[in-house]
Amino acid sequence: MPATGQDELSLGFPAFAGLALPLGFEGGPPMGERFFLEAPPAAGKAVLTGDEARHLARVLRAAVGDEVTLFDGRGRSWAGRVKAIGRDAVELETGEPRVEPAAGRVLTVAVALPKGERQKWLVEKLTELGVARLVPLVTERGVAEATAAAVARLERGVIEASKQCGRDTLMEIGAPASVAAVVSGRPADAIGLVADPHGQPLDAAGWPATTEVIALVGPEGGFSPAELALAEAAGWPRITLGHYVLRIETAAVALAARLAN
């Protein structure tokens, strides 16, 4: 029976007694559903709110005792067991954190955003391939503006893609930046590349696995002569990914498949 009075939880629902099985879970693996935590667990308890709580409680119709996986977007995940369900929040008890292995190569893809739903596909695939950071690239010939609303959609897309693919570290969405800003901001030990149909074939066979790489992918009209000259002057080679002209998202994903860990 649920407790009453002083045992009620602050989230607005009655408390439920914990289950006997220890979190680990020794009774079997957690169910496949994954949920993003805005705040990490404290004292073995975590709380889902907002869309994540509503999805678990209303769409999946979770019950007390159901097991899920929780992750914080910073490389940690937890087995979680539903302890109590409220109108807009779900409380879970958690086990010990599992830490995702660090990626060897850190890849930043600075890309002129394509239009519409192609942005969602781009974010999904770059997340799946392990890209560390996506920077919306502001170019002279770009057609899609990286507004605050667009960036917010990209960030939500990263969470959804991470939930689906099992990634515990969110791909960062950087602030929109020009070609000049990305080129001048490159760390001294990082390799910079420019995707260009007229460049040389990409050959990363001799690069150390821990090399940081920043790749520029332009709009469908290509980079302007001034943008190409600026990158070339800074020592960024042009590389090609094949015999044909690729769409923005295809070029970005092809680069990620070749370079990301």
N, C-alpha and C positions, 0 to 999 in steps of 0.2 A: 504494500500500500504506500502511496506517496506521503511524505512527511508534510507537516503543516506548520504555520506560525513562523517561529524563529529559524526553522530549517529551510524556508523558501529561499531560492536563489535570487540574486539581485537582477537577473536577466528577465524576470517576470514569469517564470514557470516553476512548478514544484520540483523539489530535489528527488533524485532517484538513487537508490543504493547502488554502489559499484558492484560489478560482477566479479566472480571469484577468479576467473582465469587471469593470469598476469599478462600485461602487455608485452608483446614481443613479436608476434603472438604465437604461443606454443601450440595452440589449437589449429594452426594453419595460417597461410599468408593472408594479409589484408585483402579486402575486396578491391577490384580494379579501379574503382572511382577515386580520383585525386582531387583535392581541394586546396586552394591557395589561402594561406594565412596572412592577414595584414600585420599581425603581431605574433611573435613566437610564443610557444607555450610557457607557462610559469607554474612551478610547483606541480608539474605533471598534468596540467589542465590547459586546454585551448578552447577558444571561442570563435566560431564562424559567424559572421554577420553579413548583412546585405545580400547581394545576389548569390554568393556561395551558400549561405544558410538557406535561402529560399529554394535553391536548386536541390539541396540535400533533403530538406524537409518536405517540400511540396511536390517537386517533380519526381524525385526518386522515392518519396514516401518512406524515408528512413524510420526505423524504430530503435528504441533504446536497445543497446547491445550490438547494433550493426557496426561493422569494421570498415574503415576507410584509410586512405593515405593522405597525410597533410604535408605540405611543403611551404617554405617561407620565401622562396625566390632568391635566396642567398646561399644555396648549396646544401641546405639541410632538409631532411624529411623525417616524419614520425609516423608510426602506426597509431591510429586513433580509434577509440571506441565511443560510440554515441552514449552519452550519459543522461542528457536531458534535452528536450526539444521545446522551444518557445515559438512565439509568433514570428519574430525576426532574428532569432539567434539560436544557435545549437552549441551546446557545451559537450566537449569530448575529453576523455582522459587519454593521456599519451604515454608512449613508451620512451625509450632512450632515442636520442637523435641519430640518424644515419647521415654521414657526411659524403656528399658527392665528390668523386675524385676530381682534382683540378685539371682543366684542359691544358694540354701542352702548348699548342700554338694559339695565340690570341689574335683573332681575325676581326677587323673592323671593315664593314662594307659601307662606303659612303655612296649613296645611290640617289639619282634623280627619280622621285617617286612616279610610278605609272598612274594611270587614271583608275578611279573606282575600285571595283572588287579585286582588281589585280594587285592592289596594295595588300589586301588580306592574304592572298595566296603567297605573295613575296615574304611577308612576315612569318607565315606558317612554315614555309620551307627553310628559311634561314634559321629559324629556331630549331627545327628538327636536325639541321646539319651542324649545330654547335657554334654558330657565329656568336662572338662575344658582344658585338655592338653594331647597331645600324644607325647611320647618320643620314637624315634626309638632306640630300645635296641640292643646293640652290644654284642653278646654272642659267646661262644666258638663253638657252633654248628649251628650258623645262616648261611643261604644260600643266602639271599638277602642283598646286601651292601647298606647302607644308604648314597649314594653319594649326592653331592650338587644338582645335577639334580633331583635325587629322592625326596629329601626334597622339592625342588621347586614344583614338581608335587603334592606332598601332600598338600602344601599350596594352590595351585590353586584348588585342590579338595575340600578343606574346604570352599572356597568362593562359589563354585558352589553348594555344599550341603546346605550351609547356605541360599543361595538365594531360593532354592527349599523348604526348610522346615520352613522358616519363622524365623530363628534364627538371632538375631542382634549382638550377640557377637561371634566373630570367635573363634573356638577351636585353641589353640596355638599348633604349631608344635615345639617341643623343639629340641635342638641340640642332635645328636646321643650320647649315653652314655652307658657305661658298667654297668653290674650289680653292681659292687663295687661302681661306682660313684653314681648311683641312691640310693643305700642303705645308703651310708655315707651322702648323701645330704638330707635325709628325715628330715623335720622339727620335732622338739621335740613333738609337739602335734598332729602329723599326724599318721594314722594307715597304716602300710605296710603289704601287702599280696603277696603271691607267688602262682600263679595258678599251681597246680600239681595234676595229676590223683590219686596220692596216699595220698593226704592230707585229712583233715577233711572237712565235709560239711560246706559250707558257711552259717553263721548265723549272720546277721547284724541287727536283730530285736531290740536289745537293744542300738544300737549306736545313739548318738544325730544326728539330721538331718544336723547339721552344721559341722560334723566331716570331716576333710580332709583325703582322702584316696589315697594311691599310690599302684597300683597293677602291679605286674610283670607277663608278659605272654611270655613264652619262645618259641623257634623255634620248628619245628615239631619233631626234635630229642630230645626235652626236654632240660632242664638245665643240665649242667654237675654236677657231685658230688661236685666239688669245689664251683661252683656258689650256689648250694643249701646250702652247709655248711656255706658259707659266710652270706647268708641271715638269716639262722637259728641262727647263732651266734649273729646277730644284733636284734633278737627278732621278725623276720618276719615269721608268721605262714604259713604253706602250706594249701591251701584250694582247694577242688575239686568242680566241677560244675555238677557232675552227674556220672553215671555208665560207660560212654563211653569216649574214647579218642577223644578230640575235635581238629579240625583244629585251626590254630592260630587265624584267624579272628573270628571264631565261639566262641572261648573262650573269646576273648576280648569283643565281643558284649554281650555275656551272662553276663559277669561281669558288664558291663556298665548298662545293663538293671536292674540288681539287686541293683546297688549302686548309680548310678547318679540320680540327681534330674531333 
